[in-house]
Amino acid sequence: MTTTRKVCIHGHYYQPPRVDPWLRELLPEGSAAPGLNWNQRILEESYAPLAWARRRDAQGRITDLVNCYAWTSFNFGPTLLSWLEQADPACYARILDADRQSLERWGHGNALAQCYHHIIMPLASPLDKEVQLAWTVADFQARYRREPEGLWLSEAAVDTPTLEAVAQAGFRFVVLAPRQARAVADLDGANQYDVDESTLDIREPYAAALPSGRELAVFFYHGPISQAVAFERLLEDGGRYFQRINQAADRGLLCVATDGETYGHHFSFGEMALAYVLEQIRQGRDELELTNFAAYLADNPPTRRILLHEPSSWSCVHGVERWRSDCGCADGGHPDWHQRWRGPLREALHRNKLRVDEHFFAVGRDCFTDPRQALLDYGRVLANGVSRSEFFDQHVVPGLDPDQRATAFNLLAMQEWAMCSLASCAWFFDEISRVEPLNAMAYALRSMELARSTGADDCSPDFVRIMAAAESNIPGKGSGKGSGADLWRTHVLPRSMDLASWTLLGLFMDGEDGDGPVAIRDYGRPIQRNWLGAQLVLEPEWESEPKAKLDDSEVRGRGRLTWPDTGATETFSWRWKPEQAGRSFGVVTVKTSEGAEHSCSVTDLAWNRRELVSLSWSESRTRVWWEGQLRFARSALDHFQGYQEDQHRPIREDVWLLHLPALAWADLVLGQAADDQEEFHSFLRTNWRPLREFDIRLTGHLLELLSSERPGWAAVGRILDRTAVLGLPLNLWAVENRLWELCREHPEATELAHKLGILPEPGASGATGGPG
């Protein structure tokens, strides 16, 4: 039995499902502006800063870059990690490496698993419990290359059937809130007595009271400190955060658990406060010692049994009513709003899932040797732990033709999106017209489409009938009475994709010049667009001399849409015609191989897809703008003349202001000198405003110089010297991270790091997380 004062700080990292179920990619989210979407915004504010948390001295110089994940317990939602793996491979690698380091240090990894789609497990069917846990294990194994030991339950929602399913899936422990405890007893059930969150001893793990006799440990976090971190601004002072931990720690284990987004997203620079606390404990201050749950459990098996309030959760004092009724728990700052819409939304999505299950097993018995086992193993496909061909060999009935094989995978995707629609976030907040409930309905819509494509009847009329009783708090929301049925028609159905909308997206998201149909008309150049969910090829009908065969108003061609999940392909013809002269958008009409016609304009698309088109256009124009800036920079400072007597601003200052990025590039990167350098620098400093695009371009240039086999140390050094002289507020965060990592092996990197105010100690990089 351990008698030292052990500390475990846990972060729960999760975002609601945001992937578009047709494109299988994240689309823009207006509420995240100026960020692209909430995942990207919180990555920059929280997930990445925690992987490279700064420790600074009194002069503001960086003395350490701490990989906080290497010293804290954490769980990441599988759907979030799937996105992060593609969006920021370096941050993703730091997270995986943190688990590896903790495994080497303590014999047990820091990473916990999390229910795959963050569904409320006490409200899930036995099938969904089993599938969610199977997919969770598969995802964890594929990423961390080991078996998971602990599980973070969605919203810590629990009851005995949930714990039985968790234990049966092979997990060793879960983590709950102290107010979920009802009573404590000896392991044999004797000497039982009631407890509450103020009397429960949270310093030890308990054995869950499971009728099956299976073993599962339960940890409890420290409620008051966790509350203070999450909601009471404790992160404003790392020293005060440490003192709270120091005062509360005693014999046994002290656990602090919050949403990981608390560090950096909810509270700016919260990751720095956490890094300070971790450093104090790592240095052995006041005889505190860091650990994780699994390592502590290995040395301290439960000696008492815990009985729980059932069902219960950490975020609803009414049990799990927050996810099915108007219980009074809401998060949105609108005390006069109701949440009566939760009940109809739960009923509609639940009934859709029941129909999906029935259809899956009815049709699946002709596709799979064992439909249930195929569904359980599908998580390995989603985690890229097994190829689709290997999965086919293991589970699909031999001799299926291509259409039947496509049906098999569409049945699995149908189940995937139906379960995704049940993610807890759809009910958590205060209004049905928020993005989370709308996303849940969109996932249900996609599951219905896949069900119909595999032979099911259309169940959407029943879904809409139920949703008509779901009232919005915003009058007229959805262009009707403000019901869930109105939102379905106005905000959900437009998200569905047909060949015309795929074609329109392909035309206007052309990555090279953004001209879409114009590029085909003028050059006869085919367009190919690859999304994770579909691959589109658009070709002109002519093979040579395209201009001679076109008029000025219409473009025609052939198209091919391929679904990577199934390999199925649809071919069609298409034509585009401007709506009116001078407009860049127009109408796309598609004719299928069966002769059916569909038309679509940009205004028919859902808002986030229209924004996707606009972003694609603006990105192509930004590339053109930047190329112009680079051309301007080549000779810019030859023409920036020194000032005459009593002159304090350049002539035609308005023109020079248009080209501030080019002027800065000419100075910093090209090393040009103006006629009077000090006057030029003064002009830049006076007029410069932080420009994200410039920071990205300069960071990319520096990282490219540092990434080759023979890094351009001298070139980087000259740029950093000029950066220091000019003194603009530039964000070179990623360059700082890279130089810190290079310092372990390259003396030249240490010299450059000093130019950025980084003071690495020998071996420090390895001690705090190593390269990412």
Buried (B, 14 or more C-beta within 10 A) or exposed (E): EBEEBBBBBBBBBBBBBBBBBBBBBBBBBEEBEEBBBBBBBBBBBBBBBBBBBBBBEEEEBBBBBBBBBBBBBBBBBBBBBBBBBEBBEBBBBBBBBBBBBBBEBBEBBBBBBBBBBBBBBBBBEEBBBBBBBBBBBBBBBBBBEBEBBBBBBBBBBBBBBBBBBBBBBEBBBBBBBBBBBBBBBEEEEEEBEEBEBEEBBBBBBBBBBBEEEEEBBBBBBBBBBBEBBBEEEBBEEBEBBBBBBBEBBEEBBBBBBBBBBBBBBBBBBBBBBBBBBBBBBBEEEBEBEBBBBBBBBBEBEBEBBBBBBBBBBBBBEEBBBBBBBBBEBBEEEEEEBBBBBBBBBBBBBBBBBBBBBEBBBBBBEEBBEEBBEBBBBBBBBBBEBBEBEEBBEBBBBEEBEEEEBBBBBBBBBBBBBBBBBBBBBBBBBBBBBBBBBBBBBBBBBBBBBBBBBBEBEEBBEBBBEBBBBBBBBEEEBBEBEBBBBBBBBBBBBBBBBBBBBBBBBBBBBBEEBBBBBBBBBEEBBEBEBEBBBBBBBBBBBBEEEBEEEBEEEEBBBBBBBBBBBBEBEBEBBBBBBBEEEEEBBBBBBBBBEEEEEBBBBBEBBBBBBBBBBEBBBEEBEEBEEBEEBBEBBEEBBEEBBEBEEEEEEBEEEEEBEEBBBBBBBBBBBBEBEBEBBEBBBBBBEEEBEEBEEBBEBBBEBBBEBBEEEEBBBEBBBBBBBBBEEBEBEBBBBBBBBBBBBBBBEBEBBBBBBBBBBBBBEEEBBEBBBBBB
